[in-house]
């Protein structure tokens, strides 16, 4: 399948997890264990649009709460909190 081939090096992409970090003016947000695809050859990583939307919500909530440092695991974080 074409989506499973790395556009950078031609290696095979596999299901994986990664960390997502945002450093903005008043704080840092780190989200661990984010579902992603990673190239077995070069290590490049990709996240889906759905996951990216959830990450944006997590960052937005953290900013609204004026948290200077926020660290969470992706699957353990509830957007309702």
VEXROPA-104725 format. One record per atom (N, C-alpha, C): residue number from 1; residue in three letters; atom name; x, y, z. Coordinates in nm, 3 decimals, padded with zeros to 5 digits. Example, Ala and Ser with C-alpha at 12.3 -4.5 7.8 and 13.67 -1.06 7.14 Angstrom:
residues 2
> num / residu / atome / px / py / pz
> 1 / ALA / N / 01.319 / -00.569 / 00.780
> 1 / ALA / CA / 01.230 / -00.450 / 00.780
> 1 / ALA / C / 01.320 / -00.330 / 00.780
> 2 / SER / N / 01.285 / -00.225 / 00.708
> 2 / SER / CA / 01.367 / -00.106 / 00.714
> 2 / SER / C / 01.290 / 00.003 / 00.787
This chain:
residues 81
> num / residu / atome / px / py / pz
> 1 / UNK / N / 00.085 / -00.117 / 00.000
> 1 / UNK / CA / 00.000 / 00.000 / 00.000
> 1 / UNK / C / 00.090 / 00.124 / 00.000
> 2 / UNK / N / 00.056 / 00.223 / -00.080
> 2 / UNK / CA / 00.137 / 00.343 / -00.097
> 2 / UNK / C / 00.153 / 00.421 / 00.034
> 3 / UNK / N / 00.049 / 00.424 / 00.119
> 3 / UNK / CA / 00.056 / 00.497 / 00.246
> 3 / UNK / C / 00.156 / 00.436 / 00.343
> 4 / UNK / N / 00.196 / 00.314 / 00.320
> 4 / UNK / CA / 00.291 / 00.247 / 00.409
> 4 / UNK / C / 00.435 / 00.262 / 00.363
> 5 / UNK / N / 00.459 / 00.342 / 00.259
> 5 / UNK / CA / 00.593 / 00.366 / 00.208
> 5 / UNK / C / 00.634 / 00.509 / 00.244
> 6 / UNK / N / 00.752 / 00.522 / 00.299
> 6 / UNK / CA / 00.804 / 00.653 / 00.339
> 6 / UNK / C / 00.835 / 00.737 / 00.215
> 7 / UNK / N / 00.777 / 00.857 / 00.206
> 7 / UNK / CA / 00.804 / 00.942 / 00.090
> 7 / UNK / C / 00.945 / 01.002 / 00.092
> 8 / UNK / N / 01.013 / 00.992 / 00.205
> 8 / UNK / CA / 01.146 / 01.050 / 00.217
> 8 / UNK / C / 01.254 / 00.953 / 00.169
> 9 / UNK / N / 01.247 / 00.828 / 00.217
> 9 / UNK / CA / 01.354 / 00.734 / 00.185
> 9 / UNK / C / 01.308 / 00.607 / 00.115
> 10 / UNK / N / 01.176 / 00.586 / 00.108
> 10 / UNK / CA / 01.124 / 00.465 / 00.045
> 10 / UNK / C / 01.114 / 00.347 / 00.139
> 11 / UNK / N / 01.144 / 00.368 / 00.268
> 11 / UNK / CA / 01.133 / 00.261 / 00.366
> 11 / UNK / C / 00.987 / 00.231 / 00.399
> 12 / UNK / N / 00.967 / 00.134 / 00.486
> 12 / UNK / CA / 00.833 / 00.092 / 00.525
> 12 / UNK / C / 00.792 / 00.164 / 00.654
> 13 / UNK / N / 00.669 / 00.221 / 00.653
> 13 / UNK / CA / 00.614 / 00.286 / 00.772
> 13 / UNK / C / 00.537 / 00.182 / 00.854
> 14 / UNK / N / 00.557 / 00.187 / 00.987
> 14 / UNK / CA / 00.487 / 00.096 / 01.077
> 14 / UNK / C / 00.415 / 00.176 / 01.184
> 15 / UNK / N / 00.316 / 00.112 / 01.249
> 15 / UNK / CA / 00.245 / 00.175 / 01.361
> 15 / UNK / C / 00.344 / 00.192 / 01.476
> 16 / UNK / N / 00.336 / 00.308 / 01.542
> 16 / UNK / CA / 00.430 / 00.339 / 01.647
> 16 / UNK / C / 00.369 / 00.443 / 01.739
> 17 / UNK / N / 00.448 / 00.494 / 01.830
> 17 / UNK / CA / 00.407 / 00.609 / 01.913
> 17 / UNK / C / 00.523 / 00.708 / 01.914
> 18 / UNK / N / 00.489 / 00.834 / 01.946
> 18 / UNK / CA / 00.589 / 00.938 / 01.952
> 18 / UNK / C / 00.552 / 01.036 / 02.063
> 19 / UNK / N / 00.637 / 01.131 / 02.088
> 19 / UNK / CA / 00.607 / 01.240 / 02.180
> 19 / UNK / C / 00.584 / 01.366 / 02.099
> 20 / UNK / N / 00.493 / 01.448 / 02.146
> 20 / UNK / CA / 00.459 / 01.574 / 02.080
> 20 / UNK / C / 00.487 / 01.686 / 02.179
> 21 / UNK / N / 00.566 / 01.784 / 02.137
> 21 / UNK / CA / 00.604 / 01.894 / 02.226
> 21 / UNK / C / 00.575 / 02.028 / 02.161
> 22 / UNK / N / 00.515 / 02.117 / 02.239
> 22 / UNK / CA / 00.490 / 02.254 / 02.195
> 22 / UNK / C / 00.551 / 02.347 / 02.299
> 23 / UNK / N / 00.634 / 02.438 / 02.254
> 23 / UNK / CA / 00.694 / 02.539 / 02.341
> 23 / UNK / C / 00.639 / 02.674 / 02.295
> 24 / UNK / N / 00.547 / 02.731 / 02.374
> 24 / UNK / CA / 00.489 / 02.860 / 02.338
> 24 / UNK / C / 00.532 / 02.965 / 02.440
> 25 / UNK / N / 00.494 / 03.088 / 02.421
> 25 / UNK / CA / 00.545 / 03.201 / 02.500
> 25 / UNK / C / 00.545 / 03.180 / 02.651
> 26 / UNK / N / 00.439 / 03.122 / 02.706
> 26 / UNK / CA / 00.429 / 03.113 / 02.852
> 26 / UNK / C / 00.435 / 02.971 / 02.905
> 27 / UNK / N / 00.461 / 02.873 / 02.822
> 27 / UNK / CA / 00.464 / 02.736 / 02.873
> 27 / UNK / C / 00.509 / 02.633 / 02.772
> 28 / UNK / N / 00.514 / 02.510 / 02.822
> 28 / UNK / CA / 00.553 / 02.395 / 02.741
> 28 / UNK / C / 00.451 / 02.285 / 02.763
> 29 / UNK / N / 00.408 / 02.222 / 02.654
> 29 / UNK / CA / 00.318 / 02.109 / 02.660
> 29 / UNK / C / 00.389 / 01.989 / 02.599
> 30 / UNK / N / 00.390 / 01.878 / 02.672
> 30 / UNK / CA / 00.448 / 01.754 / 02.623
> 30 / UNK / C / 00.341 / 01.646 / 02.632
> 31 / UNK / N / 00.313 / 01.581 / 02.522
> 31 / UNK / CA / 00.217 / 01.471 / 02.520
> 31 / UNK / C / 00.294 / 01.347 / 02.474
> 32 / UNK / N / 00.294 / 01.244 / 02.558
> 32 / UNK / CA / 00.368 / 01.122 / 02.529
> 32 / UNK / C / 00.274 / 01.014 / 02.477
> 33 / UNK / N / 00.333 / 00.914 / 02.415
> 33 / UNK / CA / 00.260 / 00.796 / 02.364
> 33 / UNK / C / 00.153 / 00.834 / 02.262
> 34 / UNK / N / 00.187 / 00.928 / 02.175
> 34 / UNK / CA / 00.095 / 00.971 / 02.069
> 34 / UNK / C / 00.100 / 00.870 / 01.956
> 35 / UNK / N / -00.016 / 00.816 / 01.914
> 35 / UNK / CA / -00.017 / 00.722 / 01.803
> 35 / UNK / C / 00.039 / 00.787 / 01.675
> 36 / UNK / N / 00.125 / 00.714 / 01.607
> 36 / UNK / CA / 00.190 / 00.767 / 01.488
> 36 / UNK / C / 00.232 / 00.652 / 01.398
> 37 / UNK / N / 00.281 / 00.688 / 01.281
> 37 / UNK / CA / 00.348 / 00.592 / 01.193
> 37 / UNK / C / 00.493 / 00.637 / 01.185
> 38 / UNK / N / 00.584 / 00.542 / 01.185
> 38 / UNK / CA / 00.726 / 00.574 / 01.179
> 38 / UNK / C / 00.792 / 00.489 / 01.072
> 39 / UNK / N / 00.887 / 00.549 / 01.002
> 39 / UNK / CA / 00.962 / 00.476 / 00.901
> 39 / UNK / C / 01.067 / 00.389 / 00.970
> 40 / UNK / N / 01.070 / 00.263 / 00.932
> 40 / UNK / CA / 01.166 / 00.170 / 00.990
> 40 / UNK / C / 01.309 / 00.201 / 00.945
> 41 / UNK / N / 01.322 / 00.270 / 00.834
> 41 / UNK / CA / 01.455 / 00.296 / 00.778
> 41 / UNK / C / 01.514 / 00.429 / 00.826
> 42 / UNK / N / 01.440 / 00.539 / 00.811
> 42 / UNK / CA / 01.496 / 00.670 / 00.844
> 42 / UNK / C / 01.445 / 00.728 / 00.976
> 43 / UNK / N / 01.336 / 00.670 / 01.030
> 43 / UNK / CA / 01.284 / 00.715 / 01.158
> 43 / UNK / C / 01.187 / 00.832 / 01.152
> 44 / UNK / N / 01.160 / 00.885 / 01.034
> 44 / UNK / CA / 01.063 / 00.995 / 01.020
> 44 / UNK / C / 00.928 / 00.949 / 01.073
> 45 / UNK / N / 00.853 / 01.043 / 01.136
> 45 / UNK / CA / 00.725 / 01.009 / 01.197
> 45 / UNK / C / 00.611 / 01.093 / 01.141
> 46 / UNK / N / 00.491 / 01.035 / 01.138
> 46 / UNK / CA / 00.371 / 01.103 / 01.091
> 46 / UNK / C / 00.258 / 01.077 / 01.188
> 47 / UNK / N / 00.174 / 01.179 / 01.209
> 47 / UNK / CA / 00.051 / 01.161 / 01.286
> 47 / UNK / C / -00.067 / 01.191 / 01.195
> 48 / UNK / N / -00.179 / 01.127 / 01.223
> 48 / UNK / CA / -00.298 / 01.146 / 01.141
> 48 / UNK / C / -00.364 / 01.280 / 01.172
> 49 / UNK / N / -00.451 / 01.322 / 01.084
> 49 / UNK / CA / -00.524 / 01.448 / 01.104
> 49 / UNK / C / -00.610 / 01.443 / 01.230
> 50 / UNK / N / -00.672 / 01.328 / 01.258
> 50 / UNK / CA / -00.755 / 01.314 / 01.378
> 50 / UNK / C / -00.672 / 01.330 / 01.505
> 51 / UNK / N / -00.556 / 01.268 / 01.507
> 51 / UNK / CA / -00.468 / 01.278 / 01.623
> 51 / UNK / C / -00.419 / 01.422 / 01.638
> 52 / UNK / N / -00.385 / 01.487 / 01.527
> 52 / UNK / CA / -00.338 / 01.626 / 01.530
> 52 / UNK / C / -00.446 / 01.717 / 01.588
> 53 / UNK / N / -00.571 / 01.694 / 01.552
> 53 / UNK / CA / -00.681 / 01.775 / 01.606
> 53 / UNK / C / -00.692 / 01.759 / 01.757
> 54 / UNK / N / -00.679 / 01.636 / 01.806
> 54 / UNK / CA / -00.685 / 01.612 / 01.950
> 54 / UNK / C / -00.567 / 01.678 / 02.021
> 55 / UNK / N / -00.450 / 01.674 / 01.959
> 55 / UNK / CA / -00.333 / 01.740 / 02.018
> 55 / UNK / C / -00.354 / 01.891 / 02.026
> 56 / UNK / N / -00.414 / 01.949 / 01.924
> 56 / UNK / CA / -00.444 / 02.092 / 01.925
> 56 / UNK / C / -00.539 / 02.126 / 02.040
> 57 / UNK / N / -00.637 / 02.040 / 02.064
> 57 / UNK / CA / -00.730 / 02.063 / 02.175
> 57 / UNK / C / -00.658 / 02.056 / 02.309
> 58 / UNK / N / -00.568 / 01.959 / 02.325
> 58 / UNK / CA / -00.493 / 01.945 / 02.450
> 58 / UNK / C / -00.409 / 02.071 / 02.474
> 59 / UNK / N / -00.342 / 02.120 / 02.372
> 59 / UNK / CA / -00.260 / 02.240 / 02.385
> 59 / UNK / C / -00.348 / 02.361 / 02.418
> 60 / UNK / N / -00.461 / 02.373 / 02.353
> 60 / UNK / CA / -00.552 / 02.484 / 02.378
> 60 / UNK / C / -00.601 / 02.485 / 02.522
> 61 / UNK / N / -00.639 / 02.369 / 02.573
> 61 / UNK / CA / -00.687 / 02.359 / 02.711
> 61 / UNK / C / -00.575 / 02.396 / 02.809
> 62 / UNK / N / -00.455 / 02.348 / 02.781
> 62 / UNK / CA / -00.341 / 02.379 / 02.867
> 62 / UNK / C / -00.314 / 02.530 / 02.871
> 63 / UNK / N / -00.323 / 02.594 / 02.755
> 63 / UNK / CA / -00.303 / 02.740 / 02.749
> 63 / UNK / C / -00.409 / 02.813 / 02.829
> 64 / UNK / N / -00.535 / 02.771 / 02.815
> 64 / UNK / CA / -00.645 / 02.836 / 02.887
> 64 / UNK / C / -00.629 / 02.823 / 03.038
> 65 / UNK / N / -00.566 / 02.713 / 03.082
> 65 / UNK / CA / -00.545 / 02.690 / 03.225
> 65 / UNK / C / -00.417 / 02.757 / 03.273
> 66 / UNK / N / -00.348 / 02.828 / 03.183
> 66 / UNK / CA / -00.224 / 02.898 / 03.216
> 66 / UNK / C / -00.120 / 02.809 / 03.282
> 67 / UNK / N / -00.110 / 02.687 / 03.231
> 67 / UNK / CA / -00.012 / 02.594 / 03.285
> 67 / UNK / C / 00.124 / 02.620 / 03.221
> 68 / UNK / N / 00.224 / 02.640 / 03.305
> 68 / UNK / CA / 00.358 / 02.666 / 03.255
> 68 / UNK / C / 00.421 / 02.540 / 03.197
> 69 / UNK / N / 00.401 / 02.427 / 03.265
> 69 / UNK / CA / 00.450 / 02.298 / 03.217
> 69 / UNK / C / 00.335 / 02.199 / 03.227
> 70 / UNK / N / 00.306 / 02.130 / 03.117
> 70 / UNK / CA / 00.198 / 02.033 / 03.115
> 70 / UNK / C / 00.250 / 01.908 / 03.045
> 71 / UNK / N / 00.243 / 01.794 / 03.114
> 71 / UNK / CA / 00.289 / 01.667 / 03.057
> 71 / UNK / C / 00.177 / 01.566 / 03.075
> 72 / UNK / N / 00.144 / 01.494 / 02.967
> 72 / UNK / CA / 00.036 / 01.395 / 02.973
> 72 / UNK / C / 00.066 / 01.281 / 02.877
> 73 / UNK / N / 00.004 / 01.165 / 02.905
> 73 / UNK / CA / 00.005 / 01.055 / 02.810
> 73 / UNK / C / -00.120 / 01.071 / 02.724
> 74 / UNK / N / -00.106 / 01.053 / 02.595
> 74 / UNK / CA / -00.216 / 01.077 / 02.501
> 74 / UNK / C / -00.341 / 00.997 / 02.538
> 75 / UNK / N / -00.328 / 00.868 / 02.562
> 75 / UNK / CA / -00.445 / 00.784 / 02.586
> 75 / UNK / C / -00.506 / 00.804 / 02.725
> 76 / UNK / N / -00.433 / 00.867 / 02.816
> 76 / UNK / CA / -00.484 / 00.889 / 02.950
> 76 / UNK / C / -00.545 / 01.027 / 02.967
> 77 / UNK / N / -00.534 / 01.112 / 02.866
> 77 / UNK / CA / -00.582 / 01.249 / 02.879
> 77 / UNK / C / -00.726 / 01.261 / 02.829
> 78 / UNK / N / -00.811 / 01.314 / 02.914
> 78 / UNK / CA / -00.950 / 01.337 / 02.876
> 78 / UNK / C / -00.968 / 01.484 / 02.840
> 79 / UNK / N / -01.023 / 01.511 / 02.723
> 79 / UNK / CA / -01.045 / 01.649 / 02.681
> 79 / UNK / C / -01.152 / 01.716 / 02.765
> 80 / UNK / N / -01.225 / 01.641 / 02.843
> 80 / UNK / CA / -01.330 / 01.699 / 02.927
> 80 / UNK / C / -01.273 / 01.760 / 03.055
> 81 / UNK / N / -01.148 / 01.729 / 03.087
> 81 / UNK / CA / -01.092 / 01.778 / 03.214
> 81 / UNK / C / -01.046 / 01.921 / 03.205
